[in-house]
Amino acid sequence: MTDKDVLMQIRDLSVTYNSRLGPVSAVDKVSFDIFKGEILGLVGESGCGKSTMGKALMRMIEPPGHITGGQIIFDGEDIMTYDQKQMRDFRGRKVSMIFQDPMTSLNPVQRVDEHVIEAIQVHEPKTKKEDALERAGSLIRKLGIQKRRMNSYPHQLSGGMRQRVMVGLGLVLNADLIVADEATTSLDVIVEAKLADQLRDIQEEFGVSLLVITHNIALVAELSDRVAVMYAGSIAEIADVEPLFDAPLHPYTKGLLQSIPNIKLEDEEELYKMAGEPPNLTHPPSGCRYHPRCPYAMPICEKIEPPLDEVASGRLVKCWLYFDHPEKEEPTIKVAS
């Protein structure tokens, strides 16, 4: 990938929530890129900051949370400098979001067509209602929803249909990036698989980029081009999907993949589980945040935070196993390009 392929650059982004126990560093100086036309999966255990990251990319963090630093550069412009009017134009038109529960995201007293028409006319006030309706109908049919369903209310639709309406709302303004936050969580396995196929078809047809935020490792393996693994508010590893699943580098990524239930396990074999617990982000560990749970931890891990840097073509990892440092005593692992 070259610079011209980059759609969004996130640089040193930090998000903090104020709590009674002190500030919670939910996202801590995170940096990564989203490329044009790709599907990037963002995975990690509950509480690692995935959903906070997704909302931060649209500056939708609400009190008691706030973005405390960093840049979000979209097509060369830092949206952190935008005022509220600019952000209103940016959301939906440039970046859209599919929320986790469509039943609470859709207005229960609005029909499907009213949702889509409203989205168009808010951002394109000169668009006539009949033109907006025709555009909405065309898009809804592409998503596999029958035309007669345009007159239905959210409670009259299945979970899969409601989620497809949410996808339609994300696409109707021709957004360049869609952030899908746990978009398949409330769906059964069959509907989830169909929605995953539709998301891939949409990405190929419209050339849109997708950031898929999920804890579902299988979905990421099937759908994504690249994967970013998040732990305790920071990115642990980024790689193309096949190399990451074939040979994970970060100890947390290895543990995450080993923790996936396997039907081929023998009866006497126990499912792998990582040692320890996720850290308290009001008082995160010094150095590498994973070191208290890491089976490969070295003395340097407790003292100095490792960089997230490239160790092979397209592979970034945040671990002292792969980098040299004057205070490091153990040998460095070299990764083949």
N, C-alpha and C positions, 0 to 999 in steps of 0.2 A: 504494500500500500504506500502511496505517496501523499504529500500534504493535500493535494487537490481532491483526494478521495475521502478526506476527513469531513464529516458533517458537523459533529459537535466535539469540542475539546473541553474536558473537565480538568481543572488545574487547582490542586491544593484546596479542594472544597471541604468546608467544615460546617457541621450543623450541631447545635447544642440545645438541649432541653433543660430548662430550669426546674428543679424539683426541691422538695423539702429537705432532701439529703445532700443537695448541692447540684452543680451543673453536670449533666449527663452528656458525654461526648459521643453522640450517636453516629456521626460521620466525621472522621478525623483526617484532614489533609489528603483527601482522595484525589487521584489523578488517573484518567484513562481517556481513550478516544472512542467515538462511535463513528463507523465508516458509512459512507453512502451505500444504500442498497443491501446492507447486511442485517442479519438477525443475531443480536448479541444477547446471550443468556446471562443473567445475574443471579447467582445462587449462593446459598449459605443458610445456616440454621436460624431458627426464629430469634429475633432480637438483634441480629447482626447489623441492621441498618439498611436493608435492601429497599423497603418501601419508603423510608425517609429519603434515600438517595433519589428514587423516582420522582417524588414530590418536589425535591429541591431543584431538579432539572427544569421544572416549570415555575419555580419560586412560589410554591403553594404551601410552604411550611407555615403553620399557624401557631400562635402563642399557646403554651409556654415555650415553643421551639423557635429558633431563629438561625438564619445562616450567618455564621460568624467570620467567614473568610473564604477567599478563593475566587476563581473565575469560571464562568460557563460561557464558552465562546461558540456561537452558532453562526456558521457561514461568515466567519471573520469578525463578528461583533460580539462584545461581551454583554450578555443580557442582564448582568448584575448592575449595569449602569442605566437600564431602562426605567422610565417612570411607569406609573400604573396604567396610563393609556397605551403606552407601547407594549406593556405586558398583556393587556387585554387583546390587542391585535395579534400578538405572538402566539398566545395559547389558542389552540384549535387550528389556526391557519398554518403555523410552522411545526408545532409539537402538540400532539393530542394524547390523551390518557384514557386507557380502559381500566376502570376500577374493579376491585376485587368482587364486590357484590352489586350486580346491576339492579337488583330490586330496590336497594337504598339509593342508587345513583339516578334512576329514572323517576320522573315525576308521576306519581300514581294517578293523577287526574288528567294527564295528557296522553292522547293517542300517539302511536308510533310516528305517523306522518307529522304531527304537531311538533314532536321532539326534533325531527330532522329539519323541518322547515324553519323552526326557530333558530337552530344552529346556523343555518345559511343566512337568514335575514339579519341576525345580530351582527355578523361579520361583513355581510354584503347587503346593506340596506336597500340598494337600488334594485335588487332582484325581485321580480314579481312573484306572487304566491304560486301561480300556476307553473312558472318555470322552476321554482324551487321544488314543487311537488313532483314534477316530471323527473327532475334530477334525483330526488330522494327515491322515487319508485325504481329507477334504473339501478341504483346502487343496492337497494334492498333485495332486488331480484338476483343480483350477482352474489349476494351472500346466502342465497338459498331460502329466502323467506317469500312466501306467496304474496301476491299483490293485495289480496283481500285482508291480509294481516296488517296492512298499513292503518286500518281503522280500529285496530285492537288496542286495549289498554295493557300496561305491563303485567297486571295480574292474570290476564287472559293468555299469556304466552308461557311456554316452557322455559326452564332455566337456560337451555342452549340458545333458544330464540332471543331471549333478553340479552344474552351476552353478544349475540351477533348484531343486535341493534346498537349496542355500545360500540362494537367495531365499526359499524356504519357511521355513527356519529364522529368517530375518529377520522374516518376517511373522507367524509362529505366535503370538507374544505381543502382536500388535497394536501394534507399535512406531509411534511418530509420525514417526520419521526413520530412513531406511535410508541408510547410507554405502556406496556401491558403489565399491570400490577396484580399478580396472582389471579390472572383472568380465568383460569380453569379450576380454581379451588372448589367451587360449589357444584361442579358438574360430575356426572358419573363417568366411568372410564370410556364408554363408547362415544358419548357426546364430546368428551374431552379430546379424543382422537380425531373426531370430525372437525372440531374447532381448530386443532393444531394444523390439520391439512389445509383448512381455509386460510389460516394466517400465512402459511407458506405460499399458497396460491396468490393471495393478495399482495404479498411482498414481491413476487415475481411479476405480476400484472401491472402494479402501480409503481414499482421501483422504490417503494417506501422503505425506510429503515425501521427496525423493530428492536426495542429493548424489552426483553421478556424477563420479568422479575418473578422468581418462583423458588420454592423449596423442592420441587418435583424434578429430581435428577434425570429420570427417564424422559420427561418432556423435553428437557434441554438437549439431551443426547439426540433425540429425534429431530428437533426443530432448528437448533442454533447452528450458526456458522462459526462463531467464537463463543468462549465462555469466560466470564469473570467470576472468580470465587471470592466472596466477602467474609471476613471474620472480624467481629468486635469493632466494627466501624471503619475498617480499612480493607483494601484489596490485597489478598494473599497471592493470587496467581491469575494470569490472563493467558489464554492460548487458543488456538484453533481447536474445534471440538474433538476431532479424532486423536491428535497427540495428547490432549489433556486426559481423555479417558483411557488411552492405551498406556501412557506413562506419566502419571501426575508427578509433579516435582515437589510442591510444598507439602510438608507433613500433614497439614490440616486437610488439604485436598485428598491426600491418600486415605486419611481416616474417614472422610466424608464418603468416598466411593466404597470403602470397605464396609461401611455401615448399611449399605443398601441390602435389604433382604434378598436372599438367593434361594430359589426353590430347589436348587441342586444340593443344598447343604445336607449332609448326613444327619440322622436323628441325634447322634451324640455330639455333633458340632454346635457350638454356641455362636450366635450372631455377634460380630465384632462391635464393640462400643468404645468410643474414645474415653480416655481417663479424664477425671476432673469435671469441672463445670465451666460454662462460659463466664468470662470475667465480669465483675461489677464495674460498669462504665462510669460510675461516679468516682471510682478510684482504680483506674486501669493499671495493669502491671507495667513495670518499667521495661524499657527495651522492647523486644518483640512481645506483642500481646498474647501470643500463643505459647510462649516458652513454659509456663507452669504446667501445661498439658502435653508438651511435646516430648516424644520418646528420643529425639535426636538433639535435645537442648544442650548447648555449650555455654561456658561461662560468659562469653560475649553477648549471648542472646538476652541475658538478664540485664545487661548494662546499656547496650546501644541498640537502637531501633534500626533494623536493616532497611536498605532502599528497595523500592520496587523498580527493578531494572531488567533489561533484556539479557537473557543468558543464551539464547539461540534465536534464529530468525522467527519473529512473531511470538516468541515466548517470553513472558515477563513473570518474575517471581520475587517475592519479598521474603528472603530467607538467607541467613548467613552461611548455610551449607554451600552456597554457590558463588560467594564473593570473598575476595581477600580483604583483610584489614590488619593494620599493625598490631591490634590487641587480640587477634584470633590465633589460637594455638593449633587447632585441628586443620587437616588438609582440606582444600576446596574441591568440591565435586565439579568436574567439567561436563557440560552438556553438549552433545553432538548437534551441530546445526542441521 
